[in-house]
Amino acid sequence: MRRPRTPLKLELPLILFLGVFWMAVWQSFDLGTFILGLVYGTIVVRVFYLPPLRGTGRLNPFWGLVFLLRFLGKMVMASFQVSWLTVAKGPKVRNSIISIQLRSHDDLLVTLTGHALALVPGSLVLDVDRTTATLYLHALNVTDDEQAERIRQDALRTEALLIRTLGNRSDLAVVKAEARLGRVAGLSKTEREVMPK
């Protein structure tokens, strides 16, 4: 498969990130390690076939802060919940796998949403269907459809905050329209059940 040529300036942010990532891996934050990381990053990005990560060019620090505070709060709460479940229920905890179709098909947003969900204790992204932007989330202590729906809506709220932070304009317009209409993307459980097969 021949790789389509992507201009270097579009791949430069990814190469810079890989240079910083290389320093973090080796825990050596000096200029030589950064330059070596840039060389390896350039080789990886320019030689191997990777889908280009094109940024939107927009960043909203306010919504980024809202996302960060919500994310940290969820991590703390989930840590206590998982600890309590371990002590109280042990191996009797029921789990569920929930499919969550995201609004955005942007690879970066799908990846960030998946990581934000997987980093919260008690949940794990098992699979990602890139063609439909669907995440399959394994969630702890889900006993009925109502709890599964709450988790799905919470995941869509996480995605909405990431879209407000750095999503493209069309995804942002969808999120704003949902806020005006007072509903979240996708079909509810009842709407899915009445759809023709």
Number of C-alpha atoms within 10 A of each C-alpha: 4 5 11 9 8 12 10 12 9 13 17 15 14 19 23 18 14 21 21 19 16 21 21 14 10 10 10 13 13 9 10 11 18 20 16 14 24 23 15 16 22 20 12 14 19 17 10 10 12 10 11 16 13 13 18 12 8 12 16 13 12 11 17 17 13 14 21 15 12 13 16 12 13 15 18 12 12 16 15 12 15 16 13 12 17 13 9 11 11 11 9 10 13 12 16 18 17 20 19 19 20 21 22 21 15 18 16 17 22 22 15 14 23 23 13 20 24 17 14 18 19 19 19 19 20 14 13 18 12 13 7 12 18 20 24 18 23 19 21 18 19 19 12 11 12 11 14 20 17 12 18 20 18 14 20 20 17 19 25 28 21 24 26 24 20 21 25 18 13 11 18 20 14 17 23 14 14 14 13 9 9 8 13 18 17 15 12 13 12 8 9 11 10 8 8 5 5
